[in-house]
Amino acid sequence: MNSVENTNKDYFECFSFGDSPEMADELLALVLSGKKNATVSVFLEGEQTPNIGDLSLVLDGQDNPACVIKTVHLETVKFCDLTWDMVKLEGEDDNFEQWKSGNICYWTRDAAKRGYTFTDETLITFERFEVVEVL
């Protein structure tokens, strides 16, 4: 793992994975173990998206800084066009159907909170990243 000097701490974003403290800790553990090196997020019009090379500060479930990741690949596709080869890099599920079912539930909750409609046609940002610093 290479360390990246970021003295001004200008991060693209500061976030925890998931939508609960438990999920944040579980997904962070996958990141720190090297099993998770990708993530997917809903692409909403008007929201800022990362660029390759951006650094993000990842928090644990108690909002403590845990690591810094660097975006190394981005792709925006419809939910229905995501493939197992892509999403298995998230390191969370054993097969595509398990991943798809869990993510439909997650994004249905997210849509209700943020006021959008989630469908198979919803645009998704697929992001691969590498851990550049463990804090």
Residue, then its C-alpha position, 0 to 999 in steps of 0.5 A: m500500500n502506498s501512502v499519499e501525502n495530502t497535507n491540505k486534506d482537500y477530500f472529494e468527500c468524507f463519508s462512511f459506507g452504507d446507511s447505518p453504523e453497523m453497515a459502515d463498520e462491516l464495509l470498512a472492514l472489507v475495505l481494510s482487508g482488501k476484499k472491497n476495492a469498488t463501490v457503486s452509488v446512484f447518480l443524481e442530476g446536479e450532484q457532484t461525482p468523483n474524478i479519477g485521482d480524487l481522494s476521499l476520507v472514509l469514516d467508521g460507524q462512529d464517524n471517526p476517520a479510518c482511511v483515505i481512498k483514491t478513485v482509480h476508475l469510474e464508469t456510469v451505467k444503468f443499474c440493469d447494465l451492472t455485471w457480476d464482474m463489476v460488483k463482485l469487486e465490492g467484496e460483499d456478496d457471494n453471487f450476483e442475485q444476492w448483490k442485486s437483491g441487497n442493493i435494490c433494498y438499499w437504494t429503495r430506502d435511499a430513494a425514499k429518504r432523498g426523493y428520487t425513484f429507483t428503477d432498473e434504468t437508474l444511473i449508477t456510478f461504478e467506482r474502483f478505488e485503492v486504499v492509500e492511507v490507513l489512519 
